[in-house]
Amino acid sequence: MKSRLLRLVGLLVMAWVAAVFLLATFESHSADSSIDGFWDAAWYSLVTLTTVGYGDMYPVSTAGRIIGVLLLVGSLGVLGTLVFKVSEHIHQLRERRKMGHTGTNFERHVLIIGWNEFARTITEQLIRANCRVAVVTDRKDDIDLINGQFGKESVFVLFSELRDVGILSKAGIDSASTILPNLPSDTDNLIAILNIKKEYPNKQFIVALDSPDLKSTFQTAGVTYVLSRNEIASKLIASYMFEPDVADYETDLLTSATDAGEYDIQQFRVVERNPYCGRTYGEAFAELKDLHNVILIGISKAEGSGRVLIKLPSDDVAVEAGDYLLMVLGGSSEAAISEMFDVRQGMLDVA
């Protein structure tokens, strides 16, 4: 493509030089001509080709006028080609940007590979929790739907073949915090994870399985968190059957709390500047309940390459930097806790 364009440009330059030479030759034989020599002919040809047309020079010989007409017609072609090429380039840039092929600068975001109603619900919850999401879809129609619902500030959309690992760099996989493969089947998800891990071995994966029997297989493949959609749904349905009020409470806690009347279970990372760092769990429990009506229900501590969750720990458990405090809070309390702890909720915050 590039060599063909260079050949075309070369031919056009040669044709222009030949036309200028012939014009200068024919006009030099006419005493009334304002074109005197090669450089005058070159100036006339340039102002003609660019459609400027100062009128300071013009051919008077028959052959010169024929060349002038050819230059005039050629100027329309050059201008039309230039406008077309510029418009085509702008359109291609817009199309590449719309398809996500210019990439994103998102960091510590969630990368979802595959789009459907399940992915839409997850994205909705993540945005409510102030998390950014990059979505890879193989359907162009999804792009306008996703951007229309969520906007481009919080969600980046990449149009691509879902199994193309190479293009995932456009979706910021290097800086993504978590990857959620959401392909049509468990087998597709497993293949995608294995292929991605060849290029990005240290990435954290979360998978929602259709078949709970494959849970150990995915864990062996290095998936950090493996959930079963049917298992979660069945437990919730069973809970509604014999303890509906508890089930309502559980459903409320599963969603992100944004309003004062909503409640949510959230976790906040403990950094060294946290007011409870170096103190006990009991002290943190009492003060948070008294100050912000927040109830601590657990603490997560690093253990080896993973983490261990301590549910309702004893009061003397030490709160250390790097721990995560789990708490039940209302939507009105989240901002106060984030300001006190100097971090956002969740494991996506790196403050």
C-alpha positions in Angstrom: 0.0 0.0 0.0 2.8 2.4 1.0 4.9 1.6 -2.1 2.0 2.0 -4.4 1.2 5.4 -2.9 4.9 6.4 -3.4 4.8 5.3 -7.0 1.6 7.3 -7.6 3.1 10.4 -6.0 6.3 10.0 -8.1 4.2 9.7 -11.3 2.3 12.8 -10.5 5.4 14.8 -9.8 7.0 13.7 -13.1 3.8 14.6 -14.9 3.8 18.0 -13.3 7.5 18.7 -14.1 6.8 17.6 -17.8 3.8 19.9 -18.0 5.7 22.9 -16.5 8.6 22.2 -19.0 6.3 22.1 -22.0 4.4 25.2 -20.8 7.6 27.2 -20.4 8.8 26.0 -23.9 5.6 26.9 -25.7 5.1 30.3 -23.9 8.8 31.3 -24.5 8.0 31.6 -28.3 5.2 34.2 -27.6 6.2 37.8 -27.1 2.9 38.6 -25.4 3.2 35.8 -22.7 3.6 36.7 -19.1 5.2 33.4 -18.5 8.9 33.8 -19.0 10.9 30.6 -18.3 10.5 27.5 -16.2 10.0 29.1 -12.8 7.3 31.4 -14.0 5.6 28.3 -15.5 6.0 26.4 -12.2 4.5 29.4 -10.3 1.5 29.5 -12.7 1.0 25.7 -12.4 1.0 25.8 -8.6 -1.5 28.7 -8.2 -3.7 26.9 -10.8 -3.4 23.4 -9.1 -4.3 24.9 -5.7 -7.2 26.9 -7.3 -5.8 30.2 -6.0 -5.5 31.8 -9.4 -3.9 35.2 -8.8 -4.2 36.1 -12.5 -0.7 37.6 -12.6 0.4 35.0 -15.2 -1.6 33.1 -17.9 -0.7 31.3 -21.1 -1.4 32.9 -24.5 -0.3 30.3 -26.9 -2.6 27.6 -28.1 -0.5 24.8 -26.8 0.1 26.7 -23.5 -3.7 27.2 -23.0 -4.3 23.5 -23.6 -1.7 22.7 -20.9 -3.4 25.4 -18.7 -6.8 23.6 -19.2 -5.2 20.3 -18.2 -3.7 21.9 -15.1 -7.1 23.4 -14.2 -8.9 20.1 -14.6 -6.0 18.4 -12.7 -6.5 21.0 -9.9 -10.1 19.9 -9.4 -8.9 16.3 -9.2 -6.1 17.1 -6.7 -8.5 19.1 -4.5 -11.2 16.4 -4.6 -8.6 13.7 -3.8 -7.2 15.8 -1.0 -10.6 16.5 0.6 -11.6 12.8 0.2 -8.3 11.5 1.8 -8.6 13.9 4.7 -12.3 13.0 5.3 -11.4 9.3 5.0 -8.6 9.7 7.5 -10.8 11.5 10.0 -13.5 8.9 9.5 -11.0 6.1 10.1 -9.7 7.8 13.3 -13.3 8.2 14.6 -14.0 4.6 13.7 -10.9 3.3 15.4 -11.6 5.4 18.5 -15.2 4.1 18.6 -14.0 0.5 18.2 -11.6 1.1 21.1 -8.5 0.4 18.9 -6.8 3.6 20.2 -6.6 2.0 23.6 -7.4 3.3 27.1 -5.5 4.8 30.0 -7.7 3.1 32.7 -5.7 1.7 35.6 -6.7 -0.7 38.4 -9.9 -1.4 36.5 -11.9 -4.6 35.9 -11.6 -6.2 32.5 -14.7 -8.1 31.3 -14.3 -10.3 28.2 -17.7 -10.9 26.6 -20.9 -8.9 26.9 -24.3 -10.0 27.9 -27.0 -9.3 30.5 -24.8 -10.9 33.2 -21.9 -8.6 32.3 -24.2 -5.6 32.2 -25.5 -6.2 35.7 -21.9 -6.6 37.0 -20.8 -3.4 35.3 -23.7 -1.6 36.8 -22.7 -2.7 40.3 -19.0 -1.9 39.7 -19.8 1.6 38.6 -22.0 2.2 41.6 -18.9 1.3 43.6 -16.8 3.9 41.7 -14.9 1.2 39.8 -13.9 1.6 36.1 -14.6 -1.2 33.7 -13.1 -2.2 30.3 -15.4 -4.4 28.2 -14.3 -6.6 25.2 -17.2 -7.5 22.9 -17.3 -9.1 19.4 -20.6 -7.4 18.5 -20.5 -3.8 17.1 -24.1 -3.2 18.2 -23.0 -3.5 21.8 -20.7 -0.4 21.6 -23.4 2.2 21.3 -25.6 0.4 23.8 -22.8 0.3 26.4 -21.7 3.8 25.9 -25.3 5.1 25.9 -26.0 3.4 29.2 -22.8 4.0 31.1 -20.9 6.7 29.3 -17.2 6.7 28.4 -15.8 8.1 31.7 -16.3 4.8 33.6 -16.5 2.2 30.8 -14.2 1.6 27.9 -15.4 -0.7 25.1 -13.1 -2.6 22.7 -14.5 -4.4 19.7 -12.5 -7.5 19.0 -12.5 -11.2 18.6 -12.9 -12.5 22.2 -10.1 -15.0 21.9 -7.5 -12.5 20.6 -5.1 -12.2 23.5 -2.8 -9.8 21.6 -5.4 -7.0 21.4 -6.2 -7.1 25.1 -3.4 -4.6 25.6 -5.8 -2.0 24.1 -8.2 -2.7 27.0 -5.4 -2.0 29.5 -4.9 -5.6 30.6 -1.4 -4.7 31.9 -2.8 -2.4 34.5 -6.2 -4.2 35.1 -6.8 -5.3 38.6 -9.1 -8.2 37.8 -10.2 -10.1 34.7 -13.6 -11.6 34.3 -13.8 -14.0 31.3 -17.5 -14.1 30.3 -17.6 -16.3 27.2 -20.5 -18.5 26.1 -19.3 -21.6 28.0 -17.1 -22.8 30.8 -14.8 -24.5 28.3 -14.4 -21.2 26.4 -13.6 -19.4 29.6 -11.0 -22.0 30.6 -9.2 -21.8 27.2 -9.3 -18.0 27.4 -7.8 -18.0 30.9 -5.0 -20.5 29.9 -4.1 -18.4 26.8 -4.1 -15.1 28.8 -1.9 -16.6 31.5 0.7 -17.5 29.0 1.2 -13.7 28.4 0.1 -12.4 31.8 0.9 -15.1 34.4 0.3 -12.9 37.5 -3.2 -11.6 36.6 -6.1 -12.2 39.0 -9.2 -13.9 37.5 -12.8 -14.3 38.7 -15.1 -16.8 37.0 -18.8 -17.5 37.3 -19.3 -21.1 36.3 -22.4 -22.7 34.8 -21.2 -26.1 36.1 -20.0 -26.2 39.7 -18.2 -29.5 39.0 -15.5 -27.6 37.3 -14.6 -25.5 40.3 -11.4 -27.4 41.1 -10.3 -27.4 37.5 -10.5 -23.6 37.3 -8.7 -23.3 40.7 -5.9 -25.5 39.4 -5.7 -23.3 36.3 -4.9 -20.4 38.6 -8.2 -18.6 38.9 -8.3 -16.6 42.1 -12.1 -16.7 42.8 -14.4 -19.3 41.3 -18.2 -18.9 41.8 -21.1 -21.0 40.6 -24.1 -19.1 39.3 -26.6 -21.9 40.0 -25.2 -22.4 43.5 -25.6 -18.8 44.4 -29.1 -18.5 42.9 -30.3 -21.7 44.5 -29.1 -20.7 48.0 -30.8 -17.3 47.7 -34.1 -18.9 46.4 -34.0 -21.5 49.3 -33.5 -18.7 51.7 -36.5 -16.8 50.4 -38.6 -20.0 51.0 -38.0 -20.3 54.7 -36.5 -17.0 55.9 -37.6 -14.3 53.4 -36.6 -11.4 55.6 -33.1 -12.7 55.8 -33.1 -13.2 52.0 -34.2 -9.6 51.5 -31.4 -8.4 53.8 -28.9 -10.6 51.9 -30.0 -9.2 48.6 -29.6 -5.6 49.8 -26.1 -6.3 51.1 -25.1 -7.9 47.8 -25.7 -4.6 45.9 -23.6 -1.4 46.2 -25.1 1.1 48.7 -25.4 4.6 47.2 -28.4 6.1 49.1 -28.7 6.7 52.8 -31.4 4.0 53.1 -29.3 1.3 51.4 -26.8 -1.0 53.1 -23.8 -2.9 51.8 -20.9 -5.0 52.9 -17.7 -3.3 51.9 -14.0 -3.8 52.6 -11.4 -1.1 53.1 -7.7 -1.5 52.9 -5.7 -0.6 56.1 -2.8 1.7 55.3 -0.2 3.0 57.7 -2.0 6.3 58.1 -5.2 4.6 59.0 -6.3 5.7 62.5 -6.8 2.0 63.6 -3.5 0.7 62.3 -1.7 -0.8 65.3 -4.8 -0.9 67.4 -7.2 -3.8 68.1 -10.2 -5.0 66.3 -12.3 -4.4 69.3 -11.3 -0.7 69.5 -12.1 -0.2 65.8 -15.4 -2.0 66.2 -16.6 0.2 69.1 -15.4 3.5 67.6 -16.8 2.9 64.1 -20.2 1.9 65.5 -20.3 4.9 67.8 -19.0 7.5 65.2 -20.5 6.3 61.9 -23.0 3.5 62.8 -20.8 1.1 61.0 -20.6 -2.6 62.0 -17.3 -4.4 61.6 -17.9 -8.1 60.7 -14.5 -9.4 59.7 -10.8 -8.8 58.9 -8.8 -10.1 56.0 -5.1 -10.7 56.5 -2.3 -11.7 54.1 -1.1 -15.3 54.4 1.6 -16.5 52.1 0.6 -15.6 48.5 -3.1 -15.4 49.4 -5.3 -14.0 52.1 -7.3 -15.5 55.1 -10.6 -14.1 56.1 -11.4 -14.0 59.9 -15.1 -13.7 60.4 -16.2 -11.9 63.6 -12.7 -12.0 65.2 -12.0 -11.6 68.9 -11.5 -8.1 70.2 -7.8 -8.5 70.7 -6.9 -9.2 67.1 -4.4 -6.6 65.9 -5.3 -4.4 62.9 -2.2 -4.1 60.7 -1.2 -2.3 57.5 -2.2 -4.4 54.5 -5.3 -5.8 56.3 -8.8 -5.3 55.0 -11.6 -4.4 57.3 -15.0 -5.7 56.3 -18.1 -3.8 57.5 -21.8 -3.3 57.0 -22.5 0.3 56.3 -25.1 2.6 54.7 -24.7 4.7 51.6 -24.3 7.8 53.7 -21.4 6.4 55.6 -19.1 5.3 52.7 -17.7 8.8 52.0 -16.9 9.3 55.7 -15.1 6.0 56.0 -13.2 6.6 52.7 -12.0 10.0 54.1 -11.1 8.5 57.5 -9.2 5.6 56.0 -7.8 7.6 53.1 -8.7 4.9 50.6 -11.7 3.9 48.5 -13.6 0.7 49.2 -12.6 -2.6 47.6 -9.3 -4.2 46.5 -9.0 -1.9 43.5 -7.7 1.0 45.5 -3.9 1.3 45.8 -3.6 4.3 48.1 
